[in-house]
């Protein structure tokens, strides 16, 4: 993985992705060891599903992003 760089002096460009990658690294990547690139791909896919469908977020009234979007619609 390679971090992205925002415009000079503008830390808000990538704030949401930096937040996601911070959670991903601490909750998934650092807790596992991977032997192949397929294992990494599988872990990323599973974590994205977990993050969107099951992981509640305080800023979304303790709902997952999926639950929050379907509640509004």
PETASUL-V641252 format. One record per pair of residues at least 24 apart in sequence whose ideal C-beta (glycine too) atoms are under 6 Angstrom apart, sorted by the first residue. I is the first residue (numbers start at 1). J is the second residue. Records with the same first field share a line. If there is no record, write none. Layout:
BEGIN
I->J ; J
END
This chain:
BEGIN
none
END
